[in-house]
């Protein structure tokens, strides 16, 4: 484990106290959880009186970040596809000229095929990017949920140890 104690984690987050944990730093904290020992992570989580709210804030912030990324990506992709379409339109208008030699026509057709291949490659790259972005959001959400469940389960177990076992009378 990379982080051995709370102080290391606070230093990595750039905070003096857990009260200074902003939404941005909450996301960083959740992302750091896999690098923490379970005892250290649970000890930190126990300091949050409303871990459910914390986890919800983390998930909401990740959702907002993911939506922002998707929106920017969509605009970028639309721009790229428009540029490729403009290039295809120019090549097509050149191809429609009647005074071209067979060699010139072949070069234009080859250029159009190259443009289509490039656009297809960009589309595949974008799909890999989106897949990676979604996997990161799902992984971070899963970590937040897992630690939330572990925290709740740990509290239930601790509370059950504090109470004497009740016997059932027939």
ZANU-127195 format. One record per atom (N, C-alpha, C): atom name; z, x, y; residue number from 0. Coordinates in nm, 4 decimals. Layout:
// ZANU-127195
> CA | Z | X | Y | NUM
...
// end
This chain:
// ZANU-127195
> N | 0.0000 | 0.0839 | -0.1174 | 0
> CA | 0.0000 | 0.0000 | 0.0000 | 0
> C | 0.0000 | 0.0892 | 0.1248 | 0
> N | -0.0770 | 0.0493 | 0.2197 | 1
> CA | -0.0925 | 0.1290 | 0.3406 | 1
> C | 0.0250 | 0.1132 | 0.4361 | 1
> N | 0.0780 | -0.0082 | 0.4467 | 2
> CA | 0.1889 | -0.0338 | 0.5381 | 2
> C | 0.3178 | -0.0452 | 0.4575 | 2
> N | 0.4136 | 0.0417 | 0.4879 | 3
> CA | 0.5382 | 0.0495 | 0.4102 | 3
> C | 0.6497 | -0.0382 | 0.4659 | 3
> N | 0.6478 | -0.0616 | 0.5997 | 4
> CA | 0.7563 | -0.1411 | 0.6575 | 4
> C | 0.7083 | -0.2166 | 0.7817 | 4
> N | 0.7962 | -0.3010 | 0.8332 | 5
> CA | 0.7640 | -0.3849 | 0.9485 | 5
> C | 0.7248 | -0.3033 | 1.0710 | 5
> N | 0.7972 | -0.1932 | 1.0937 | 6
> CA | 0.7708 | -0.1126 | 1.2129 | 6
> C | 0.6281 | -0.0579 | 1.2133 | 6
> N | 0.5799 | -0.0136 | 1.0984 | 7
> CA | 0.4421 | 0.0355 | 1.0889 | 7
> C | 0.3432 | -0.0755 | 1.1242 | 7
> N | 0.3728 | -0.1943 | 1.0764 | 8
> CA | 0.2834 | -0.3079 | 1.1010 | 8
> C | 0.2859 | -0.3453 | 1.2484 | 8
> N | 0.4042 | -0.3489 | 1.3079 | 9
> CA | 0.4139 | -0.3805 | 1.4509 | 9
> C | 0.3385 | -0.2764 | 1.5340 | 9
> N | 0.3543 | -0.1481 | 1.4978 | 10
> CA | 0.2815 | -0.0428 | 1.5705 | 10
> C | 0.1306 | -0.0629 | 1.5569 | 10
> N | 0.0852 | -0.0934 | 1.4357 | 11
> CA | -0.0579 | -0.1140 | 1.4124 | 11
> C | -0.1107 | -0.2323 | 1.4937 | 11
> N | -0.0259 | -0.3334 | 1.5131 | 12
> CA | -0.0657 | -0.4505 | 1.5915 | 12
> C | -0.0452 | -0.4299 | 1.7415 | 12
> N | 0.0293 | -0.3255 | 1.7775 | 13
> CA | 0.0556 | -0.2984 | 1.9185 | 13
> C | 0.1558 | -0.3954 | 1.9797 | 13
> N | 0.2575 | -0.4345 | 1.9005 | 14
> CA | 0.3599 | -0.5269 | 1.9504 | 14
> C | 0.4977 | -0.4662 | 1.9287 | 14
> N | 0.5941 | -0.5117 | 2.0108 | 15
> CA | 0.7326 | -0.4669 | 1.9968 | 15
> C | 0.8137 | -0.5643 | 1.9130 | 15
> N | 0.7735 | -0.6920 | 1.9183 | 16
> CA | 0.8488 | -0.7972 | 1.8517 | 16
> C | 0.7508 | -0.8978 | 1.7932 | 16
> N | 0.7944 | -0.9686 | 1.6889 | 17
> CA | 0.7071 | -1.0697 | 1.6287 | 17
> C | 0.6833 | -1.1855 | 1.7245 | 17
> N | 0.7676 | -1.1986 | 1.8275 | 18
> CA | 0.7449 | -1.3032 | 1.9277 | 18
> C | 0.6201 | -1.2744 | 2.0108 | 18
> N | 0.5745 | -1.1495 | 2.0109 | 19
> CA | 0.4573 | -1.1101 | 2.0889 | 19
> C | 0.3266 | -1.1254 | 2.0110 | 19
> N | 0.3320 | -1.1922 | 1.8989 | 20
> CA | 0.2141 | -1.2055 | 1.8139 | 20
> C | 0.1215 | -1.3138 | 1.8694 | 20
> N | 0.0111 | -1.2724 | 1.9319 | 21
> CA | -0.0877 | -1.3659 | 1.9861 | 21
> C | -0.1790 | -1.4134 | 1.8734 | 21
> N | -0.2658 | -1.5108 | 1.9049 | 22
> CA | -0.3590 | -1.5607 | 1.8029 | 22
> C | -0.4486 | -1.4489 | 1.7510 | 22
> N | -0.4997 | -1.3656 | 1.8412 | 23
> CA | -0.5855 | -1.2545 | 1.7987 | 23
> C | -0.5101 | -1.1607 | 1.7050 | 23
> N | -0.3850 | -1.1339 | 1.7414 | 24
> CA | -0.3064 | -1.0431 | 1.6581 | 24
> C | -0.2626 | -1.1107 | 1.5283 | 24
> N | -0.2524 | -1.2430 | 1.5298 | 25
> CA | -0.2233 | -1.3149 | 1.4050 | 25
> C | -0.3352 | -1.2921 | 1.3050 | 25
> N | -0.4582 | -1.2985 | 1.3528 | 26
> CA | -0.5729 | -1.2778 | 1.2642 | 26
> C | -0.5697 | -1.1358 | 1.2094 | 26
> N | -0.5402 | -1.0399 | 1.2954 | 27
> CA | -0.5292 | -0.9010 | 1.2487 | 27
> C | -0.4161 | -0.8875 | 1.1476 | 27
> N | -0.3044 | -0.9554 | 1.1736 | 28
> CA | -0.1907 | -0.9499 | 1.0818 | 28
> C | -0.2316 | -1.0017 | 0.9441 | 28
> N | -0.2971 | -1.1168 | 0.9403 | 29
> CA | -0.3393 | -1.1748 | 0.8119 | 29
> C | -0.4382 | -1.0812 | 0.7426 | 29
> N | -0.5290 | -1.0213 | 0.8197 | 30
> CA | -0.6252 | -0.9285 | 0.7611 | 30
> C | -0.5557 | -0.8052 | 0.7039 | 30
> N | -0.4409 | -0.7677 | 0.7595 | 31
> CA | -0.3660 | -0.6509 | 0.7136 | 31
> C | -0.2814 | -0.6815 | 0.5895 | 31
> N | -0.2575 | -0.8085 | 0.5608 | 32
> CA | -0.1672 | -0.8459 | 0.4524 | 32
> C | -0.2005 | -0.7824 | 0.3178 | 32
> N | -0.3274 | -0.7709 | 0.2803 | 33
> CA | -0.3552 | -0.7072 | 0.1507 | 33
> C | -0.3091 | -0.5609 | 0.1442 | 33
> N | -0.2906 | -0.4983 | 0.2610 | 34
> CA | -0.2451 | -0.3591 | 0.2655 | 34
> C | -0.0931 | -0.3472 | 0.2769 | 34
> N | -0.0235 | -0.4584 | 0.2626 | 35
> CA | 0.1232 | -0.4589 | 0.2713 | 35
> C | 0.1811 | -0.4834 | 0.1326 | 35
> N | 0.2990 | -0.4314 | 0.1117 | 36
> CA | 0.3713 | -0.4665 | -0.0098 | 36
> C | 0.4149 | -0.6117 | 0.0001 | 36
> N | 0.4207 | -0.6837 | -0.1119 | 37
> CA | 0.4588 | -0.8250 | -0.1068 | 37
> C | 0.5961 | -0.8471 | -0.0439 | 37
> N | 0.6903 | -0.7567 | -0.0706 | 38
> CA | 0.8243 | -0.7728 | -0.0137 | 38
> C | 0.8208 | -0.7610 | 0.1385 | 38
> N | 0.7437 | -0.6637 | 0.1879 | 39
> CA | 0.7325 | -0.6435 | 0.3329 | 39
> C | 0.6681 | -0.7658 | 0.3973 | 39
> N | 0.5581 | -0.8133 | 0.3377 | 40
> CA | 0.4885 | -0.9295 | 0.3930 | 40
> C | 0.5794 | -1.0520 | 0.3939 | 40
> N | 0.6510 | -1.0773 | 0.2838 | 41
> CA | 0.7398 | -1.1941 | 0.2789 | 41
> C | 0.8546 | -1.1799 | 0.3786 | 41
> N | 0.9064 | -1.0588 | 0.3946 | 42
> CA | 1.0143 | -1.0367 | 0.4912 | 42
> C | 0.9681 | -1.0700 | 0.6328 | 42
> N | 0.8443 | -1.0328 | 0.6638 | 43
> CA | 0.7894 | -1.0641 | 0.7965 | 43
> C | 0.7666 | -1.2140 | 0.8104 | 43
> N | 0.7064 | -1.2730 | 0.7077 | 44
> CA | 0.6761 | -1.4170 | 0.7120 | 44
> C | 0.8040 | -1.4982 | 0.7272 | 44
> N | 0.9134 | -1.4534 | 0.6644 | 45
> CA | 1.0401 | -1.5260 | 0.6750 | 45
> C | 1.0908 | -1.5323 | 0.8189 | 45
> N | 1.0457 | -1.4426 | 0.9029 | 46
> CA | 1.0902 | -1.4404 | 1.0423 | 46
> C | 1.0206 | -1.5463 | 1.1269 | 46
> N | 0.9193 | -1.6074 | 1.0715 | 47
> CA | 0.8492 | -1.7120 | 1.1444 | 47
> C | 0.9110 | -1.8459 | 1.1065 | 47
> N | 0.9752 | -1.9136 | 1.2009 | 48
> CA | 1.0384 | -2.0413 | 1.1664 | 48
> C | 0.9366 | -2.1473 | 1.1247 | 48
> N | 0.8183 | -2.1371 | 1.1755 | 49
> CA | 0.7164 | -2.2361 | 1.1415 | 49
> C | 0.5924 | -2.1645 | 1.0914 | 49
> N | 0.6028 | -2.1111 | 0.9707 | 50
> CA | 0.4895 | -2.0369 | 0.9168 | 50
> C | 0.3680 | -2.1276 | 0.9007 | 50
> N | 0.3904 | -2.2542 | 0.8724 | 51
> CA | 0.2785 | -2.3478 | 0.8589 | 51
> C | 0.1977 | -2.3504 | 0.9879 | 51
> N | 0.2676 | -2.3566 | 1.1016 | 52
> CA | 0.1974 | -2.3556 | 1.2302 | 52
> C | 0.1238 | -2.2231 | 1.2502 | 52
> N | 0.1894 | -2.1141 | 1.2113 | 53
> CA | 0.1277 | -1.9816 | 1.2197 | 53
> C | -0.0007 | -1.9791 | 1.1377 | 53
> N | 0.0072 | -2.0222 | 1.0122 | 54
> CA | -0.1102 | -2.0210 | 0.9247 | 54
> C | -0.2197 | -2.1116 | 0.9794 | 54
> N | -0.1802 | -2.2277 | 1.0320 | 55
> CA | -0.2790 | -2.3194 | 1.0891 | 55
> C | -0.3467 | -2.2564 | 1.2105 | 55
> N | -0.2686 | -2.1887 | 1.2942 | 56
> CA | -0.3265 | -2.1205 | 1.4106 | 56
> C | -0.4243 | -2.0119 | 1.3674 | 56
> N | -0.3887 | -1.9383 | 1.2632 | 57
> CA | -0.4778 | -1.8337 | 1.2121 | 57
> C | -0.6078 | -1.8960 | 1.1629 | 57
> N | -0.5965 | -2.0019 | 1.0831 | 58
> CA | -0.7158 | -2.0673 | 1.0297 | 58
> C | -0.8000 | -2.1253 | 1.1434 | 58
> N | -0.7346 | -2.1879 | 1.2422 | 59
> CA | -0.8085 | -2.2428 | 1.3565 | 59
> C | -0.8797 | -2.1331 | 1.4346 | 59
> N | -0.8117 | -2.0219 | 1.4574 | 60
> CA | -0.8727 | -1.9107 | 1.5311 | 60
> C | -0.9903 | -1.8522 | 1.4528 | 60
> N | -0.9745 | -1.8393 | 1.3198 | 61
> CA | -1.0850 | -1.7871 | 1.2381 | 61
> C | -1.2024 | -1.8846 | 1.2399 | 61
> N | -1.1718 | -2.0137 | 1.2339 | 62
> CA | -1.2769 | -2.1148 | 1.2369 | 62
> C | -1.3533 | -2.1070 | 1.3686 | 62
> N | -1.2796 | -2.0969 | 1.4787 | 63
> CA | -1.3427 | -2.0881 | 1.6109 | 63
> C | -1.4281 | -1.9613 | 1.6206 | 63
> N | -1.3761 | -1.8513 | 1.5724 | 64
> CA | -1.4509 | -1.7253 | 1.5737 | 64
> C | -1.5768 | -1.7360 | 1.4884 | 64
> N | -1.5627 | -1.7964 | 1.3718 | 65
> CA | -1.6772 | -1.8123 | 1.2818 | 65
> C | -1.7831 | -1.9031 | 1.3449 | 65
> N | -1.7395 | -2.0126 | 1.4063 | 66
> CA | -1.8339 | -2.1038 | 1.4713 | 66
> C | -1.9060 | -2.0346 | 1.5866 | 66
> N | -1.8339 | -1.9528 | 1.6609 | 67
> CA | -1.8939 | -1.8774 | 1.7703 | 67
> C | -1.9976 | -1.7788 | 1.7173 | 67
> N | -1.9639 | -1.7114 | 1.6074 | 68
> CA | -2.0578 | -1.6177 | 1.5452 | 68
> C | -2.1822 | -1.6910 | 1.4972 | 68
> N | -2.1623 | -1.8057 | 1.4337 | 69
> CA | -2.2767 | -1.8829 | 1.3838 | 69
> C | -2.3657 | -1.9303 | 1.4984 | 69
> N | -2.3044 | -1.9731 | 1.6079 | 70
> CA | -2.3813 | -2.0199 | 1.7229 | 70
> C | -2.4650 | -1.9064 | 1.7827 | 70
> N | -2.4029 | -1.7905 | 1.8022 | 71
> CA | -2.4753 | -1.6757 | 1.8570 | 71
> C | -2.5859 | -1.6332 | 1.7612 | 71
> N | -2.5572 | -1.6360 | 1.6317 | 72
> CA | -2.6564 | -1.5992 | 1.5314 | 72
> C | -2.7743 | -1.6956 | 1.5339 | 72
> N | -2.7453 | -1.8245 | 1.5480 | 73
> CA | -2.8523 | -1.9245 | 1.5502 | 73
> C | -2.9447 | -1.9014 | 1.6687 | 73
> N | -2.8858 | -1.8754 | 1.7844 | 74
> CA | -2.9676 | -1.8495 | 1.9035 | 74
> C | -3.0526 | -1.7245 | 1.8848 | 74
> N | -2.9944 | -1.6224 | 1.8281 | 75
> CA | -3.0676 | -1.4985 | 1.8036 | 75
> C | -3.1830 | -1.5230 | 1.7068 | 75
> N | -3.1566 | -1.5965 | 1.5999 | 76
> CA | -3.2609 | -1.6251 | 1.5018 | 76
> C | -3.3736 | -1.7084 | 1.5623 | 76
> N | -3.3382 | -1.8060 | 1.6445 | 77
> CA | -3.4407 | -1.8873 | 1.7101 | 77
> C | -3.5288 | -1.7997 | 1.7992 | 77
> N | -3.4672 | -1.7063 | 1.8703 | 78
> CA | -3.5414 | -1.6147 | 1.9578 | 78
> C | -3.6376 | -1.5287 | 1.8748 | 78
> N | -3.5888 | -1.4757 | 1.7638 | 79
> CA | -3.6730 | -1.3923 | 1.6772 | 79
> C | -3.7904 | -1.4726 | 1.6218 | 79
> N | -3.7631 | -1.5933 | 1.5742 | 80
> CA | -3.8705 | -1.6752 | 1.5169 | 80
> C | -3.9728 | -1.7151 | 1.6235 | 80
> N | -3.9267 | -1.7426 | 1.7458 | 81
> CA | -4.0205 | -1.7731 | 1.8547 | 81
> C | -4.1086 | -1.6519 | 1.8845 | 81
> N | -4.0476 | -1.5327 | 1.8865 | 82
> CA | -4.1248 | -1.4107 | 1.9140 | 82
> C | -4.2302 | -1.3878 | 1.8055 | 82
> N | -4.1913 | -1.4050 | 1.6801 | 83
> CA | -4.2880 | -1.3890 | 1.5714 | 83
> C | -4.3978 | -1.4949 | 1.5792 | 83
> N | -4.3618 | -1.6179 | 1.6147 | 84
> CA | -4.4623 | -1.7234 | 1.6278 | 84
> C | -4.5596 | -1.6905 | 1.7406 | 84
> N | -4.5075 | -1.6412 | 1.8530 | 85
> CA | -4.5942 | -1.6011 | 1.9645 | 85
> C | -4.6921 | -1.4925 | 1.9191 | 85
> N | -4.6425 | -1.3952 | 1.8444 | 86
> CA | -4.7282 | -1.2881 | 1.7954 | 86
> C | -4.8347 | -1.3425 | 1.7007 | 86
> N | -4.7965 | -1.4347 | 1.6126 | 87
> CA | -4.8958 | -1.4950 | 1.5218 | 87
> C | -5.0001 | -1.5742 | 1.6010 | 87
> N | -4.9553 | -1.6441 | 1.7048 | 88
> CA | -5.0500 | -1.7207 | 1.7880 | 88
> C | -5.1506 | -1.6284 | 1.8569 | 88
> N | -5.1024 | -1.5151 | 1.9068 | 89
> CA | -5.1917 | -1.4184 | 1.9715 | 89
> C | -5.2926 | -1.3638 | 1.8708 | 89
> N | -5.2430 | -1.3261 | 1.7541 | 90
> CA | -5.3326 | -1.2734 | 1.6510 | 90
> C | -5.4347 | -1.3785 | 1.6072 | 90
> N | -5.3907 | -1.5030 | 1.5962 | 91
> CA | -5.4823 | -1.6102 | 1.5567 | 91
> C | -5.5897 | -1.6313 | 1.6627 | 91
> N | -5.5493 | -1.6279 | 1.7902 | 92
> CA | -5.6495 | -1.6466 | 1.8973 | 92
> C | -5.7506 | -1.5314 | 1.8973 | 92
> N | -5.7031 | -1.4109 | 1.8663 | 93
> CA | -5.7945 | -1.2971 | 1.8550 | 93
> C | -5.8888 | -1.3168 | 1.7369 | 93
> N | -5.8356 | -1.3683 | 1.6270 | 94
> CA | -5.9147 | -1.3905 | 1.5065 | 94
> C | -6.0209 | -1.4991 | 1.5293 | 94
> N | -5.9932 | -1.5943 | 1.6183 | 95
> CA | -6.0864 | -1.7032 | 1.6464 | 95
> C | -6.2072 | -1.6589 | 1.7304 | 95
> N | -6.2021 | -1.5394 | 1.7862 | 96
> CA | -6.3157 | -1.4894 | 1.8644 | 96
> C | -6.4344 | -1.4687 | 1.7705 | 96
> N | -6.5489 | -1.5101 | 1.8152 | 97
> CA | -6.6675 | -1.5054 | 1.7293 | 97
> C | -6.7352 | -1.3706 | 1.7185 | 97
> N | -6.7073 | -1.2781 | 1.8050 | 98
> CA | -6.7809 | -1.1517 | 1.8066 | 98
> C | -6.7093 | -1.0371 | 1.7357 | 98
> N | -6.6193 | -1.0673 | 1.6420 | 99
> CA | -6.5456 | -0.9638 | 1.5702 | 99
> C | -6.6225 | -0.9169 | 1.4472 | 99
> N | -6.6082 | -0.7906 | 1.4194 | 100
> CA | -6.6681 | -0.7373 | 1.2966 | 100
> C | -6.5748 | -0.7726 | 1.1807 | 100
> N | -6.6299 | -0.7551 | 1.0577 | 101
> CA | -6.5465 | -0.7817 | 0.9393 | 101
> C | -6.4238 | -0.6906 | 0.9401 | 101
> N | -6.4376 | -0.5666 | 0.9778 | 102
> CA | -6.3272 | -0.4700 | 0.9824 | 102
> C | -6.2186 | -0.5159 | 1.0815 | 102
> N | -6.2595 | -0.5652 | 1.1981 | 103
> CA | -6.1632 | -0.6136 | 1.2980 | 103
> C | -6.0895 | -0.7374 | 1.2455 | 103
> N | -6.1620 | -0.8262 | 1.1792 | 104
> CA | -6.0996 | -0.9469 | 1.1228 | 104
> C | -5.9973 | -0.9093 | 1.0150 | 104
> N | -6.0377 | -0.8141 | 0.9293 | 105
> CA | -5.9485 | -0.7695 | 0.8230 | 105
> C | -5.8208 | -0.7094 | 0.8819 | 105
> N | -5.8332 | -0.6300 | 0.9873 | 106
> CA | -5.7162 | -0.5700 | 1.0526 | 106
> C | -5.6244 | -0.6774 | 1.1111 | 106
> N | -5.6830 | -0.7797 | 1.1726 | 107
> CA | -5.6021 | -0.8888 | 1.2288 | 107
> C | -5.5310 | -0.9668 | 1.1176 | 107
> N | -5.6015 | -0.9930 | 1.0087 | 108
> CA | -5.5414 | -1.0655 | 0.8962 | 108
> C | -5.4276 | -0.9831 | 0.8365 | 108
> N | -5.4494 | -0.8555 | 0.8203 | 109
> CA | -5.3444 | -0.7673 | 0.7677 | 109
> C | -5.2238 | -0.7645 | 0.8612 | 109
> N | -5.2502 | -0.7622 | 0.9910 | 110
> CA | -5.1394 | -0.7629 | 1.0886 | 110
> C | -5.0619 | -0.8947 | 1.0787 | 110
> N | -5.1320 | -1.0064 | 1.0611 | 111
> CA | -5.0638 | -1.1361 | 1.0462 | 111
> C | -4.9775 | -1.1359 | 0.9200 | 111
> N | -5.0280 | -1.0797 | 0.8109 | 112
> CA | -4.9508 | -1.0726 | 0.6876 | 112
> C | -4.8271 | -0.9848 | 0.7065 | 112
> N | -4.8434 | -0.8764 | 0.7792 | 113
> CA | -4.7302 | -0.7871 | 0.8076 | 113
> C | -4.6237 | -0.8594 | 0.8896 | 113
> N | -4.6670 | -0.9377 | 0.9874 | 114
> CA | -4.5738 | -1.0137 | 1.0713 | 114
> C | -4.4966 | -1.1140 | 0.9865 | 114
> N | -4.5646 | -1.1814 | 0.8956 | 115
> CA | -4.4989 | -1.2789 | 0.8081 | 115
> C | -4.3962 | -1.2084 | 0.7192 | 115
> N | -4.4319 | -1.0916 | 0.6636 | 116
> CA | -4.3376 | -1.0154 | 0.5804 | 116
> C | -4.2145 | -0.9732 | 0.6620 | 116
> N | -4.2373 | -0.9248 | 0.7836 | 117
> CA | -4.1248 | -0.8828 | 0.8693 | 117
> C | -4.0325 | -0.9999 | 0.8994 | 117
> N | -4.0915 | -1.1149 | 0.9304 | 118
> CA | -4.0099 | -1.2322 | 0.9617 | 118
> C | -3.9312 | -1.2767 | 0.8391 | 118
> N | -3.9940 | -1.2713 | 0.7234 | 119
> CA | -3.9250 | -1.3067 | 0.5995 | 119
> C | -3.8096 | -1.2100 | 0.5736 | 119
> N | -3.8304 | -1.0821 | 0.5996 | 120
> CA | -3.7254 | -0.9822 | 0.5814 | 120
> C | -3.6094 | -1.0097 | 0.6771 | 120
> N | -3.6405 | -1.0425 | 0.8019 | 121
> CA | -3.5353 | -1.0748 | 0.8991 | 121
> C | -3.4564 | -1.1978 | 0.8539 | 121
> N | -3.5258 | -1.2945 | 0.7983 | 122
> CA | -3.4590 | -1.4144 | 0.7492 | 122
> C | -3.3649 | -1.3800 | 0.6337 | 122
> N | -3.4095 | -1.2937 | 0.5431 | 123
> CA | -3.3240 | -1.2513 | 0.4311 | 123
> C | -3.2031 | -1.1734 | 0.4815 | 123
> N | -3.2230 | -1.0859 | 0.5793 | 124
> CA | -3.1111 | -1.0113 | 0.6386 | 124
> C | -3.0102 | -1.1074 | 0.6999 | 124
> N | -3.0613 | -1.2096 | 0.7675 | 125
> CA | -2.9730 | -1.3073 | 0.8306 | 125
> C | -2.8923 | -1.3834 | 0.7264 | 125
> N | -2.9549 | -1.4184 | 0.6162 | 126
> CA | -2.8830 | -1.4903 | 0.5103 | 126
> C | -2.7725 | -1.4033 | 0.4517 | 126
> N | -2.7985 | -1.2733 | 0.4350 | 127
> CA | -2.6944 | -1.1821 | 0.3856 | 127
> C | -2.5807 | -1.1722 | 0.4875 | 127
> N | -2.6160 | -1.1664 | 0.6157 | 128
> CA | -2.5143 | -1.1615 | 0.7210 | 128
> C | -2.4262 | -1.2864 | 0.7166 | 128
> N | -2.4896 | -1.4031 | 0.7086 | 129
> CA | -2.4139 | -1.5284 | 0.7047 | 129
> C | -2.3252 | -1.5354 | 0.5811 | 129
> N | -2.3771 | -1.4903 | 0.4683 | 130
> CA | -2.2989 | -1.4896 | 0.3454 | 130
> C | -2.1765 | -1.3987 | 0.3617 | 130
> N | -2.1966 | -1.2816 | 0.4189 | 131
> CA | -2.0855 | -1.1881 | 0.4410 | 131
> C | -1.9829 | -1.2451 | 0.5376 | 131
> N | -2.0308 | -1.3080 | 0.6445 | 132
> CA | -1.9384 | -1.3668 | 0.7429 | 132
> C | -1.8571 | -1.4791 | 0.6793 | 132
> N | -1.9218 | -1.5632 | 0.6006 | 133
> CA | -1.8510 | -1.6725 | 0.5344 | 133
> C | -1.7494 | -1.6182 | 0.4351 | 133
> N | -1.7880 | -1.5160 | 0.3597 | 134
> CA | -1.6943 | -1.4573 | 0.2631 | 134
> C | -1.5711 | -1.4004 | 0.3318 | 134
> N | -1.5880 | -1.3393 | 0.4489 | 135
> CA | -1.4735 | -1.2857 | 0.5220 | 135
> C | -1.3806 | -1.3980 | 0.5669 | 135
> N | -1.4379 | -1.5052 | 0.6193 | 136
> CA | -1.3558 | -1.6179 | 0.6646 | 136
> C | -1.2818 | -1.6791 | 0.5465 | 136
> N | -1.3512 | -1.6962 | 0.4345 | 137
> CA | -1.2867 | -1.7534 | 0.3170 | 137
> C | -1.1760 | -1.6622 | 0.2642 | 137
> N | -1.2011 | -1.5335 | 0.2639 | 138
> CA | -1.1002 | -1.4390 | 0.2149 | 138
> C | -0.9765 | -1.4409 | 0.3045 | 138
> N | -0.9965 | -1.4367 | 0.4350 | 139
> CA | -0.8820 | -1.4381 | 0.5261 | 139
> C | -0.8063 | -1.5705 | 0.5189 | 139
> N | -0.8793 | -1.6802 | 0.5064 | 140
> CA | -0.8132 | -1.8103 | 0.4919 | 140
> C | -0.7339 | -1.8150 | 0.3614 | 140
> N | -0.7917 | -1.7605 | 0.2567 | 141
> CA | -0.7224 | -1.7564 | 0.1275 | 141
> C | -0.5962 | -1.6735 | 0.1336 | 141
> N | -0.6015 | -1.5609 | 0.2031 | 142
> CA | -0.4835 | -1.4760 | 0.2182 | 142
> C | -0.3745 | -1.5520 | 0.2932 | 142
> N | -0.4131 | -1.6168 | 0.4034 | 143
> CA | -0.3141 | -1.6924 | 0.4815 | 143
> C | -0.2519 | -1.8029 | 0.3960 | 143
> N | -0.3352 | -1.8735 | 0.3217 | 144
> CA | -0.2849 | -1.9814 | 0.2360 | 144
> C | -0.1963 | -1.9256 | 0.1250 | 144
> N | -0.2396 | -1.8173 | 0.0626 | 145
> CA | -0.1612 | -1.7583 | -0.0465 | 145
> C | -0.0240 | -1.7138 | 0.0020 | 145
> N | -0.0197 | -1.6490 | 0.1177 | 146
> CA | 0.1090 | -1.6048 | 0.1686 | 146
> C | 0.1944 | -1.7239 | 0.2117 | 146
> N | 0.1299 | -1.8276 | 0.2621 | 147
> CA | 0.2052 | -1.9483 | 0.2961 | 147
> C | 0.2674 | -2.0103 | 0.1726 | 147
> N | 0.1886 | -2.0182 | 0.0653 | 148
> CA | 0.2403 | -2.0735 | -0.0595 | 148
> C | 0.3490 | -1.9839 | -0.1189 | 148
> N | 0.3264 | -1.8526 | -0.1123 | 149
> CA | 0.4272 | -1.7591 | -0.1645 | 149
> C | 0.5571 | -1.7725 | -0.0851 | 149
> N | 0.5451 | -1.7887 | 0.0448 | 150
> CA | 0.6630 | -1.8030 | 0.1295 | 150
> C | 0.7399 | -1.9295 | 0.0932 | 150
> N | 0.6659 | -2.0399 | 0.0828 | 151
> CA | 0.7307 | -2.1678 | 0.0481 | 151
> C | 0.7918 | -2.1587 | -0.0915 | 151
> N | 0.7168 | -2.1005 | -0.1868 | 152
> CA | 0.7690 | -2.0858 | -0.3225 | 152
> C | 0.8919 | -1.9973 | -0.3256 | 152
> N | 0.8901 | -1.8890 | -0.2488 | 153
> CA | 1.0062 | -1.7991 | -0.2412 | 153
> C | 1.1272 | -1.8682 | -0.1835 | 153
> N | 1.1063 | -1.9507 | -0.0821 | 154
> CA | 1.2191 | -2.0239 | -0.0221 | 154
> C | 1.2771 | -2.1238 | -0.1212 | 154
> N | 1.1883 | -2.1925 | -0.1944 | 155
> CA | 1.2357 | -2.2914 | -0.2924 | 155
> C | 1.3168 | -2.2206 | -0.4007 | 155
> N | 1.2662 | -2.1067 | -0.4478 | 156
> CA | 1.3386 | -2.0325 | -0.5516 | 156
> C | 1.4732 | -1.9835 | -0.4983 | 156
> N | 1.4748 | -1.9331 | -0.3760 | 157
> CA | 1.5995 | -1.8829 | -0.3173 | 157
> C | 1.6995 | -1.9971 | -0.3010 | 157
> N | 1.6525 | -2.1126 | -0.2567 | 158
> CA | 1.7413 | -2.2271 | -0.2387 | 158
> C | 1.7951 | -2.2755 | -0.3723 | 158
> N | 1.7117 | -2.2716 | -0.4766 | 159
> CA | 1.7581 | -2.3181 | -0.6074 | 159
> C | 1.8618 | -2.2215 | -0.6650 | 159
> N | 1.8545 | -2.0931 | -0.6320 | 160
> CA | 1.9536 | -1.9962 | -0.6785 | 160
> C | 2.0862 | -2.0140 | -0.6049 | 160
> N | 2.0785 | -2.0605 | -0.4803 | 161
> CA | 2.2000 | -2.0807 | -0.4020 | 161
> C | 2.2794 | -2.2026 | -0.4471 | 161
> N | 2.2142 | -2.2988 | -0.5129 | 162
> CA | 2.2813 | -2.4209 | -0.5583 | 162
> C | 2.3212 | -2.4058 | -0.7028 | 162
> N | 2.4412 | -2.4483 | -0.7377 | 163
> CA | 2.4770 | -2.4446 | -0.8803 | 163
> C | 2.3896 | -2.5446 | -0.9559 | 163
> N | 2.3574 | -2.5077 | -1.0776 | 164
> CA | 2.2721 | -2.5962 | -1.1572 | 164
> C | 2.3480 | -2.7249 | -1.1886 | 164
> N | 2.2735 | -2.8324 | -1.1743 | 165
> CA | 2.3320 | -2.9631 | -1.2018 | 165
> C | 2.3098 | -2.9947 | -1.3480 | 165
> N | 2.4060 | -3.0488 | -1.4101 | 166
> CA | 2.3911 | -3.0876 | -1.5503 | 166
> C | 2.3651 | -3.2347 | -1.5576 | 166
> N | 2.2859 | -3.2723 | -1.6527 | 167
> CA | 2.2530 | -3.4132 | -1.6707 | 167
> C | 2.3519 | -3.4730 | -1.7709 | 167
> N | 2.4092 | -3.5804 | -1.7346 | 168
> CA | 2.5013 | -3.6501 | -1.8276 | 168
> C | 2.4279 | -3.7670 | -1.8879 | 168
> N | 2.4439 | -3.7840 | -2.0169 | 169
> CA | 2.3751 | -3.8916 | -2.0881 | 169
> C | 2.4500 | -4.0198 | -2.0781 | 169
// end
